[in-house]
Amino acid sequence: MDRDIAPRFIQDNFKSTDRLAVVLLDKRTRAVTQRIAAAERISSLEFQAWLRHRNAQKHEVYVSMNTLRPEARGRTKSDIESIRHVYLDFDEHGTDAVNRLLNRKDVPCPNTKVSTSPGKWQVAWRVEEFTLAQAEELQKWLARDTGADPAATDAARVLRLPGFYNHKYEPAHAVTAETLNDAIHSPKDFPAREQQLGAPRLVPASNGGPPKSGLSQSERDWAFAKRALARGEPPDLVTLAIAALRRDDKPDPYYYARLTVEKAARQLKTESPPQRMENTEHDR
């Protein structure tokens, strides 16, 4: 592993005086160690040597992506001083989802793309002028819209620090980072919230409240999949959108979503062309 990856990542993404949390998780005992220090200290040779030593003992290495207040002794939302990043975590079919994100024109290209494990990624945008609420709102929308992990939208969250090994795998996976650009983004660089809500979106109905029109949740998901496919949305993207929202109420959300999309696709094939054209025009 290149020993310059981690300090370079810290130096490229934070100011030297930014206070960050570094978290170590012992995979064997589940014990957690947290250190809060300035970015300059974290990127120092001494600190990096300590992290490499602990990583060699199968401790996973994480870092906070937003800065902490001078008096902070923990890593809660109330401890956050400044929002430095907006980020997403991609698990299921992560490579395809990230590639689609990078090809979008309505969202700025992320600054960094981090390979956390085979086929799984984290992406982050360097930002300024964001409040904590704005950052979390944008992350939640982006997660739903791209198929990223909807649970990884907390502004106080830590992400894997590139330059170390992920010991969940055998052999261990080297966590590496790719810098895509050096821009710093503000809220105006992302689509307005009102535009996001008004645009055609791959977001099934939420779980809040009773089903409308007497439909079950699975029936609403099937109807959503059918409309999205009729518009020409890729089946794998529709599957990811459903799986992301049903993550907490299905034992295997991706399997459930795939079956739902397959059922909707079969139904579309049996419909007459005039009916399919009518549905497509209505959805537009």
C-alpha positions in Angstrom: 0.0 0.0 0.0 1.3 3.5 -0.9 1.9 5.3 2.3 1.2 8.7 0.7 -2.4 7.9 -0.1 -3.9 8.7 3.3 -2.0 11.9 4.1 -2.5 13.2 0.6 -6.3 12.5 0.9 -6.4 14.5 4.2 -4.3 17.3 2.8 -6.4 17.6 -0.4 -9.8 17.5 1.2 -9.3 19.5 4.4 -7.6 22.7 5.8 -4.6 22.0 8.0 -6.5 23.3 11.1 -9.7 21.3 10.5 -10.5 19.1 13.5 -11.5 15.6 12.5 -12.4 12.4 14.1 -10.4 9.3 13.2 -12.2 6.1 14.2 -10.7 2.6 14.5 -12.9 -0.5 14.7 -11.4 -3.8 15.8 -13.0 -6.4 13.6 -12.3 -9.2 16.2 -13.6 -7.6 19.4 -15.8 -4.8 17.9 -14.0 -2.3 20.2 -13.9 1.3 18.9 -11.1 3.8 19.4 -11.7 7.4 18.5 -9.1 10.2 18.2 -9.9 13.9 17.5 -7.1 15.9 16.0 -6.3 18.6 13.5 -5.9 17.5 9.9 -2.2 18.5 10.0 -1.7 16.2 12.9 -3.6 13.3 11.3 -1.5 13.5 8.1 1.8 13.6 10.1 4.3 10.7 9.8 3.9 9.8 13.5 0.1 9.6 13.4 0.1 7.7 10.1 2.6 5.2 11.5 0.2 4.6 14.4 -2.7 4.0 12.0 -0.7 1.6 9.8 0.2 -0.4 12.9 -3.4 -0.7 14.1 -4.6 -1.5 10.6 -2.1 -4.3 10.4 -3.7 -5.7 13.5 -7.1 -5.7 11.6 -8.5 -2.4 12.8 -10.6 -0.7 10.2 -9.7 3.0 9.7 -12.4 5.7 9.2 -12.4 9.5 9.2 -15.1 12.1 9.6 -15.8 14.1 6.4 -17.0 17.2 8.2 -15.1 19.3 10.8 -15.6 19.4 14.5 -15.9 22.3 16.9 -12.8 23.3 19.0 -14.5 22.1 22.2 -15.9 18.9 20.7 -15.0 15.7 22.5 -17.4 13.5 20.6 -18.7 13.1 17.1 -22.4 14.0 17.1 -24.3 16.5 14.9 -24.1 19.1 17.6 -20.3 18.7 17.5 -20.0 19.7 13.8 -18.6 23.1 13.0 -18.4 23.1 9.2 -19.7 21.0 6.3 -16.8 20.2 4.1 -18.3 17.3 2.1 -21.5 15.9 0.7 -21.1 12.1 0.1 -22.7 8.9 -1.0 -22.0 5.2 -0.2 -22.7 2.7 -2.9 -23.1 -1.0 -2.1 -25.5 -3.1 -4.3 -24.4 -2.9 -7.9 -22.2 0.0 -6.9 -20.0 0.2 -9.9 -22.9 0.6 -12.3 -24.6 3.1 -10.1 -21.4 5.2 -9.8 -20.9 5.2 -13.5 -24.4 6.4 -14.1 -23.8 9.2 -11.6 -20.6 10.3 -13.3 -22.5 10.5 -16.6 -25.2 12.8 -15.2 -25.4 16.4 -16.4 -27.7 17.7 -13.6 -25.3 16.9 -10.7 -21.6 18.1 -10.5 -19.0 15.5 -10.9 -17.8 14.3 -7.4 -14.3 15.3 -6.3 -13.2 11.8 -5.2 -14.2 8.2 -5.8 -13.0 5.7 -3.2 -12.9 1.9 -3.7 -13.9 0.5 -0.3 -14.3 -3.1 -1.3 -14.9 -5.1 -4.6 -17.7 -3.3 -6.4 -18.5 -0.9 -3.6 -17.7 2.8 -3.6 -17.9 6.1 -1.8 -18.0 9.4 -3.6 -17.6 12.8 -2.1 -18.0 16.4 -3.2 -16.0 19.2 -1.6 -18.5 21.9 -0.6 -18.8 25.2 1.2 -21.7 27.4 2.3 -23.8 24.4 3.3 -25.7 24.1 6.5 -25.9 20.8 8.2 -29.6 20.5 7.3 -28.9 21.4 3.7 -26.2 18.8 3.4 -28.3 16.0 4.9 -31.3 16.9 2.8 -29.3 16.8 -0.4 -27.6 13.5 0.5 -30.9 11.9 1.2 -32.3 13.0 -2.1 -29.2 11.9 -4.0 -29.2 8.5 -2.2 -32.8 7.9 -3.3 -32.2 9.1 -6.8 -29.0 7.2 -7.5 -29.5 4.0 -5.6 -26.9 4.8 -2.9 -27.2 3.6 0.7 -30.1 5.7 2.2 -28.7 5.0 5.7 -25.4 6.7 5.0 -26.6 10.3 4.9 -25.7 11.5 8.5 -23.5 14.6 8.4 -21.5 13.2 11.4 -20.8 9.9 9.7 -17.3 8.6 9.2 -16.1 7.0 5.9 -13.2 4.7 5.2 -9.9 6.5 5.0 -8.0 5.6 1.7 -4.6 4.2 2.1 -5.5 1.3 4.5 -6.9 -2.2 4.2 -10.5 -3.3 4.5 -10.3 -6.6 6.5 -13.8 -7.7 5.9 -12.4 -9.7 3.0 -9.7 -12.4 2.5 -7.4 -11.3 1.2 -7.9 -7.8 2.6 -9.0 -5.1 0.1 -6.8 -2.1 -0.4 -8.9 1.1 0.0 -7.8 3.5 -2.7 -9.0 6.9 -3.9 -9.2 8.6 -7.3 -9.3 12.4 -7.5 -11.7 13.4 -10.3 -11.5 17.2 -9.9 -10.5 19.9 -7.4 -13.6 22.1 -7.6 -15.4 23.3 -4.4 -19.2 23.3 -4.8 -21.9 25.4 -3.1 -25.6 24.7 -2.9 -26.3 26.6 -6.1 -24.2 24.1 -8.0 -26.8 21.4 -7.3 -30.4 21.3 -8.7 -32.8 23.4 -6.6 -34.8 21.4 -4.2 -38.0 22.5 -5.9 -36.6 21.4 -9.3 -35.7 18.0 -7.8 -39.2 17.5 -6.5 -40.8 18.5 -9.8 -38.6 16.4 -12.1 -39.3 12.8 -13.0 -37.6 10.8 -10.2 -36.9 7.2 -9.5 -38.4 7.3 -6.0 -41.2 4.9 -5.1 -43.8 6.0 -2.6 -42.5 6.1 1.0 -43.7 3.9 3.8 -45.3 6.8 5.7 -49.1 6.5 6.2 -51.6 3.9 5.1 -51.5 2.7 1.5 -53.5 4.9 -0.9 -56.5 3.6 -2.8 -56.4 0.4 -0.8 -53.2 -0.8 -2.5 -50.6 -2.7 -0.6 -47.0 -1.5 -0.5 -45.9 -4.2 -2.9 -48.7 -3.2 -5.3 -47.6 0.4 -5.2 -44.0 -0.6 -5.8 -45.1 -2.7 -8.8 -47.1 0.2 -10.2 -44.1 2.5 -9.7 -41.9 0.0 -11.6 -44.4 -0.3 -14.4 -44.6 3.5 -14.9 -40.8 3.9 -14.8 -40.2 1.1 -17.3 -42.9 2.5 -19.6 -40.9 5.8 -19.6 -37.8 3.9 -20.7 -35.9 3.9 -17.4 -33.3 1.1 -17.2 -34.6 -1.9 -15.3 -31.4 -2.1 -13.1 -31.9 1.6 -12.0 -35.6 1.0 -11.2 -34.5 -2.1 -9.2 -31.9 -0.1 -7.2 -34.4 2.7 -6.4 -37.0 0.2 -5.0 -34.3 -1.7 -3.1 -32.9 1.4 -1.5 -36.3 2.5 -0.1 -37.3 -1.0 1.1 -33.9 -1.6 2.8 -35.4 -1.6 6.3 -38.6 -3.5 5.8 -37.5 -6.4 3.5 -35.2 -9.3 4.5 -33.6 -9.2 1.0 -34.6 -5.8 -0.5 -32.7 -6.3 -3.8 -34.3 -9.7 -4.4 -37.7 -8.2 -3.7 -37.0 -5.2 -6.0 -35.8 -7.5 -8.8 -38.9 -9.7 -8.7 -41.1 -6.5 -8.6 -39.4 -5.1 -11.7 -39.5 -8.4 -13.5 -43.3 -8.7 -12.8 -43.9 -5.2 -14.1 -41.8 -5.9 -17.3 -43.9 -9.0 -18.0 -47.1 -7.1 -17.5 -46.0 -4.4 -19.9 -45.2 -7.0 -22.6 -48.8 -8.3 -22.4 -50.4 -5.0 -22.8 -51.6 -3.7 -26.2 -49.5 -1.0 -27.9 -52.3 1.7 -27.6 -52.6 1.1 -23.9 -48.8 1.3 -23.4 -48.6 4.5 -25.4 -51.4 6.1 -23.3 -49.6 5.2 -20.0 -46.3 6.6 -21.3 -47.9 9.9 -22.3 -49.7 10.2 -18.9 -46.5 9.7 -17.0 -44.6 12.3 -18.9 
